[in-house]
Amino acid sequence: MSNYSWRIGLLAITVVGALLRFYKLGELPYGVYQDEAWHGLDALALLDSGNIKLYFEANNGREPLYIYLVTAAVYVFGPTAYALRIPAAILGTLTIPASYLMGFALSKRQSVGLYMAAFCALSLWPLTLSRIAFRAVSLPLFMALAIGLIALAMQASSIAKKRTFASLGGACVGLLLYTYAAAQLAVLGALLWVGLTLISNAKLDRQVLLAAALAAALVALPIALFAYTAPDVYFARSNQVAIWELEANNGTPLVVDILRHAWQGLLMFVWQGDRIARHNMPYRPVFDAVGGVMFLTGTAIITKNAIQRLRQWQVSSALFVLFALGCMLVSTVLAEDTPHFLRGIGVLVPALYLAGVGLDHLLSRFQQWQVRFGVAVLVLSIVGSLTTVDYFVRYVDVDNTRVFFQHAVTKMADRVDGTVPTYVQQRLWDDFSTMRYLSHNKPIVVFDTALPEVETAQEFQVLLYPHNGVPQHVLAQLPSGIDLEKRTSAAYRGDLDEQSYDLFNDYQISASVKNTETLATFGSQLQLHALSIEEEATQLQVRLQFSLIEATADPLKVFIHLKDDAGNVIAQADQLILNGDINLLNWNTQSSLAQIFTVSNIVGMTEEISIGLYDANSGKRLAITNTDYTVVNDAILLKTQ
């Protein structure tokens, strides 16, 4: 095939990879995780102050390159999920042609470069990291560029080209230290490789070595000086997750943990991958079955080649790839949660190369280029299809993934639409960086437990932590003559939590415009002024608006029963009015209460809906009077047909 054909192939692969990375980028995955939001907060601070930093100490310390890219995106798109993630999509897309460069330069075969780029574009791991705002996504790009450019420098015929490629490659090595913590191991590995090469008496091109070393040193010098002057800050996160800390916590001998982690690290490629749903479809290996065969084939070929050269006391590109794979595997082996697809990001580049070599070996068995082309398209189509289904159908838009991306916090921030003043309790503001980022510059007042004086003539919103008696204490401070509506919350579960819980309570409050029409009276306590029903998939939402006739100490519960045509209850909801957030004994008769009650897990066809109230202590239903609805057994009966 001609050079033109290879370029067309690379362009097509890059376009497909870009489409996968940019499709619904601001929407999927739904939820901005706190680490992503910290990048946005730092970007906002940079835009506000203009203070340049080499290292960002907050949130366990972070390298600067990705944060500066986010800063540019926030400047253009504002504080949104899209602004956080578009740098990742761009970096991930650029890694595709960078992979081609590395594959071609190391193997001296355009086909290997093209297949490596294809696996980069179509595999799940690089796709996943290209759609979330984690710094790790920037490491593969500069690693592939560094390896590819230095390899080209060693093959260049003129001194000018050698120096140019070597300087650019060395600069990329230096830039690695500005990407992600695992790059510390990559730079150390580069130094060890040079030392190994010198010991083996291999011929080193001094022009290349000096140009690359000088460029790397100049680029890395600022952050290296920071690491030297503030090692406790720079290495803080690495020390926190180190395996020796794991030994201190679980009492297992260190050597046992290392061996176990090494085995788990080796299995990550074709058997069992990262369990954490932010980084991966839980436990899905790096490669699918087809890609795994190519990876194992390439590994066998490269290992055989490396051994043959070692017998002649020669280092080779094959040995370098295996060395790079093993070296970067250390970053996840010597840390908790092995395999970890962020800490182990450095193995991605050599792993993709091995898969490319494997596919190239398979296709070399076919003599005609048309057959090779057809088989390549078939293999890569299978890999791309499996990745697309795994990511967009089985992974990114499911409940477990949304939980790991703290979707409840994003929902809370989305409730602050900026159209009305919002009063946010201090705990919800301080504990969640996502809330502070997505709500930046919106009309928010943060308070602790004493609600600031409010104007009841205007509509406003209150967001409260829903536990430990907080709602009862704060809502008791509201003035009379208001309409209060409680909107649905969202379930939250932290990484260390065993159970989900409601993250926030959302109250919409306005001056009372209470509907004077009474749809029904319940006992001597409540009047119903509004009733509406909405169906959503397998759940039903019923909105009720009440006012108090007289103060009551009775704990009143709303019940909603859904029945089939035989009169059997197929789903139900029983809930205290406003979940007990207010004391009806102290509530005033000039105000109204509205709430949406959700009936979930509906199985079968709903023929009837029964709605009523009862005393939670006695279980006795409140009699219903003054209504045009059909009443059966002290419950409003609604037909769905």
Residue, then its C-alpha position, 0 to 999 in steps of 0.5 A: m500500500s502507498n503512503y497515501s493509503w496509510r494516511i487515509g487509513l490513519l485519518a479514518i481511524t482518528v475520525v472514528g476515535a474522535l466521534l466516540r470521544f466527543y459524542k454526548l461528551g457533556e452528558l455521559p457519564y452523568g455526574v461530575y466527580q469531585d476530583e474532576a470538579w477540583h480541576g474546575l475550581d482551580a481553573l476558576a481561581l486561575l481566571d480570577s487571580g492570574n496566579i501561575k502555579l507549578y503544582f496544585e496542592a489541594n485535593n492531595g496534590r495535582e500536576p498542572l498541565y491538565i488544569y491549565l487546559v481546563t482553564a482555557a476550556v472554562y474560559v470559553f464554555g463556563p463552569t460546565a461538565y463539558a469544559l472539564r472533559i473536552p481537554a480529555a477528549i482532545l488529548g485522547t484523540l491526539t493520542i491516536p496519531a501519536s500511537y501511529l508515530m510510536g508504532f511505526a518508529l519502533s517497528k519500522r512498519q507503517s502497518v504496526g503503527l496503523y494497527m496500534a492507532a486503531f486499538c487506541a481509537l477503539s479500545l475501551w480503556p483509552l475511550t473511557l479516560s478520554r471522556i472524563a476529566f482526570r489528569a491521567v489521560s495526558l500521560p499516554l499522549f506524551m509517552a507515545l510522542a517521546i518514544g516515537l520521536i526519539a526512535l525516529a531520531m535514532q533512525a534519522s540520516s542527518i544530524a539536523k533531523k537527529r537533533t530535532f527529533a531528539s529534542l522534541g522527544g526529550a521535551c515530551v519526556g520532560l512534559l510527562l512530569y506535568t501530566y500525572a503522578a505515574a509519570q515519575l516512574a516513566v522518567l525513572g524508567a527512561l534513566l534506567w533504560v539508558g543505564l542498561t543500554l550503556i552497561s550492555n555496550a550497545k552503540l548509543d547515538r550521542q547526538v540523540l542522547l545529548a539532545a534528548a537529555l538536554a531538552a528533557a532536563l530543561v523542560a522538567l527543571p521547574i517541577a523537579l525543583f518544586a519536588y526537591t523543595a516540597p517533597d512532602v507535597y509533591f509525593a503526598r498522594s503516592n505515599q497515601v496509596a502505597i502498598w506499604e500503607l496497605e500492609a500497615n492496615n491489614g497486617t499482610p506481609l509486604v512480599v505477599d501483597i506485592l506478589r498478589h498485586a503483581w499477579q492481578g496486574l498481569l491479569m488485567f490485560v485479558w482477564q480481570g480489570d479495574r473494579i472502580a466504575r469511574h475508570n472502567m466498566p467494573y472488572r472488564p479487562v483492558f482488551d476484549a476477547v479479540g483484542g486479547v488474542m492480538f495482545l497475547t500474540g504480540t507479546a509472544i512475538i516481542t518476547k521471542n525477539a527480545i530473548q534472541r537479541l539478549r542471547q547476543w548481548q544486544v538490547s532491542s526495541a522489543l526488549f524496550v517495549l517489555f521493559a516499559l510495560g513492566c516498569m509502568l506496571v509497578s505504579t499499580v502493583l505498588a499501590e492499593d486497588t490493583p489493577h487501577f486504570l489511573r495509576g497504571i495508565g503508563v502500561l497502556v501505550p506498550a500494551l497497545y503496541l503489543a496488540g498492534v504487533g499481534l494483528d500485524h503478525l496475523l495479517s502477514r499470513f495473507q499474501q494479497w493486500q485486499v485480503r489483509f485489508g478485509v480481515a483488518v477491517l473485520v477484526l477492528s470492527i468487532v473490537g470497535s463494536l464490542t467497545t461501543v456496546d460495552y461503553f454506551v449500553r452496558y456501562v456509562d448510562v447505568d445506575n452504578t456508574r452514575v453513583f460512582f460519578q456522584h450524580a446526586v451532587t450534580k443533580m443538586a447543583d442542577r437544581v440551582d438554575g440561577t432564576v431565584p435566590t438559593y439558600v444552601q446549607q454550609r455542609l452541602w457547600d463545603d463537602f462537595s467541590t462539584m456543587r461549588y464548581l457547577s454553581h459558580n456565580k449563581p445567586i447563592v447564600v450559604f448558611d449554617t443553621a440559622l436561615p438568613e432573613v428572607e423576602t417572602a414576596q419573592e420566590f426562593q429556594v432552600l437546599l438542606y442536608p436532610h438528616n440529624g434534624v436539620p430540616q425541622h430546625v431550619l424550616a421552623q424559621l420560615p415565615s407564615g403566608i408561604d407556599l412550600e413545595k418539596r421536590t424529589s431528592a437524589a440518592y448518594r453513596g460514597d466510595l466507603d458507604e454501604q448504603s445509599y441515602d438522600l443527599f439533600n432536600d430541595y424546597q421551593i418557597s414563594a408568597s402564598v397564592k394558595n388555591t382557594e378551591t378545596l378538592a377534598t378535606f381529610g378529617s379535621q386537619l387537612q385540605l387538598h388543593a391540587l392533585s396531579i399525576e405523571e407516569e415515568a417508565t416504571q414509576l408514577q409521580v403524584r403531586l399533592q398540595f395541602s393546607l392545614i385546617e388546624a394544628t395537629a400533633d398527629p404524624l400523618k402519612v400519605f398512602i398511594h396504592l396502585k391496583d390491577d383489574a382484580g383489585n390487587v395492590i401492585a405497588q405502593a408508597d407510604q410517606l409522612i407529609l414532607n417526610g416529617d421535615i415539619n412539625l404540623l403542630n407548629w405549622n400555620t394555616q396561612s401556608s400550603l405544603a406541596q410534595i411529589f410522592t413517587v411510586s416505584n417498581i410498578v409491575g403489571m397494568t395499573e387500573e386504579i389509584s387510591i390516595g388517602l391519609y392515615d395516622a401513623n400511630s394508630g393506623k386509622r385513616l382520615a375520613i374524606t369529605n367535601t369532594d367530588y372524587t369517588v371515595v372508597n374506604d376513606a381513599i380517593l379512587l382514580k381510574t387510569q382508563 
